[in-house]
Amino acid sequence: MVTTEGLGDLDASDAVLYTSEFTITKTNVNTVYVDLFTDFNGRPFVVDTRGFTALAVQIFWNKNAGVSNHDLRIVNNADPTKVIYEKLNLVNGVNLDASVDIPTDFITFKGQLRIQVKAGNATDDPIFSAIRIYLRR
C-alpha cells in the first residue's frame, strides 16, 4: 500500500486516472462553466470506470486575490451536462476529496472527460496549478 497525505491508504486495486501539473491562469474566468484548458477542445482524457466505486480528487488552486467563489467540475466530454465530480467554493491551496462515490451514470463509463471551471464574478483570475484524480474500489 502507498499512503498519500490526506488520501489514506491507496492499495494496489486503486488506480491513477489523470494528473496534470500544467499551471495556467484563467483570466476573467467566467460566471458559467467553461473548459479549464482552452486548447485541444478542452484536453479531454480517456477513462474507464468499470470495477471502481469512488474517486479521490486533489486540486491545487490559487485564488490569486479573487473575491468570489471558484468552482470546478469534471464532465462527460460528449455531454457536459453529465457531471462525474464537482467541487464548489475551492479554497486557496490544496482542495481534497478522498472518497467521492461515482454517480450512477458513470459506474460503467468508458469515454472521455474534461475539466471545467467558473467563478462568482467575471473578473477573477485564479491560477490552476495541478489536479490528481484516482479511481478507488
QUITACOR-V787070 format. One record per residue. PHI is phi in degrees with one decimal (999 if undefined). BURIAL is # if it has 16 or more other C-alpha atoms within 10 Angstrom, else .. D_LAST is the distance of its C-alpha to the last C-alpha in Angstrom with 1 decimal. Layout:
PHI,BURIAL,D_LAST + PHI,BURIAL,D_LAST
This chain:
999,.,13.7 + -112.7,.,14.7 + -100.0,.,15.6 + -114.6,.,16.1 + -49.2,.,18.4 + 85.5,.,17.0 + -94.9,#,13.3 + 77.7,.,13.2 + -84.1,.,11.8 + -93.9,#,9.7 + -106.9,.,9.1 + -62.1,.,10.0 + -85.8,.,6.7 + -82.0,#,6.1 + -144.4,.,9.0 + -72.5,.,11.9 + -92.8,#,12.7 + -162.3,.,16.1 + -137.7,.,18.6 + -145.9,.,22.2 + -116.9,.,24.9 + -89.6,.,27.6 + -73.8,.,29.6 + -142.0,.,31.5 + -99.6,#,33.7 + -93.5,#,33.4 + -68.7,.,37.1 + 47.8,.,37.9 + -48.5,#,34.2 + 123.5,#,35.0 + -98.8,#,34.6 + -120.8,.,32.5 + -61.2,#,29.3 + -132.6,#,30.2 + -61.3,#,28.3 + -61.1,#,27.6 + -95.6,#,28.8 + -94.0,.,32.0 + -99.1,.,32.4 + 51.8,.,30.9 + 55.1,.,30.3 + 89.2,#,27.8 + 51.4,.,26.0 + -63.6,#,23.3 + -127.3,.,20.3 + -81.7,.,18.5 + -142.9,#,14.9 + -136.9,.,13.0 + -91.3,#,9.9 + -55.7,.,10.0 + 90.8,.,7.0 + -111.5,#,4.7 + -122.1,#,5.2 + -147.3,#,6.3 + -118.2,#,8.6 + -120.8,#,10.5 + -132.3,#,14.1 + -125.4,#,17.2 + -119.7,#,20.6 + -105.2,#,23.9 + -132.5,#,26.7 + -121.0,#,30.4 + -67.0,#,32.2 + 52.4,.,35.4 + 68.5,.,37.7 + -65.4,#,36.3 + -109.8,.,37.2 + -106.2,#,35.0 + -70.2,#,31.3 + -119.9,#,29.1 + -127.7,#,26.0 + -136.6,#,23.4 + -140.8,#,21.2 + -118.1,#,19.2 + -125.9,#,20.5 + -64.9,#,20.7 + -59.4,#,23.4 + -79.0,.,25.2 + -146.5,.,25.2 + -65.7,#,24.9 + -77.5,.,25.2 + -95.7,.,21.6 + -112.5,#,19.5 + -87.4,#,15.8 + -155.6,#,16.3 + -143.0,#,19.5 + -119.4,#,20.8 + -94.0,.,24.2 + 53.9,.,26.9 + -55.6,#,25.6 + -96.3,.,27.2 + -70.5,#,29.2 + 118.9,.,27.1 + -92.1,.,23.3 + -112.5,#,21.2 + -134.0,#,17.7 + -122.7,.,14.9 + -78.4,#,12.2 + -158.0,#,9.8 + -119.2,#,10.9 + -58.8,.,9.9 + -73.2,#,10.3 + -60.3,.,13.7 + -49.8,.,14.7 + -61.3,.,16.7 + -115.5,#,13.9 + -60.7,#,11.3 + -120.8,.,13.0 + -80.8,.,14.8 + -128.1,.,16.6 + 173.3,.,19.1 + -121.3,#,20.1 + -120.7,#,19.4 + -145.5,#,21.9 + -102.6,#,22.4 + -128.2,#,25.2 + -139.4,#,27.0 + -155.3,#,29.9 + -135.3,#,32.2 + -76.8,#,34.4 + -142.6,#,37.5 + -93.0,.,38.4 + -113.7,#,39.8 + -69.3,#,37.0 + -126.3,#,36.1 + -67.5,#,32.6 + -114.8,#,31.3 + -90.1,#,27.8 + -107.1,#,27.0 + -167.5,#,23.4 + -144.9,#,19.9 + -132.7,#,16.6 + -123.9,#,13.5 + -119.9,#,10.0 + -95.1,#,7.0 + -123.7,#,3.8 + -97.3,#,0.0
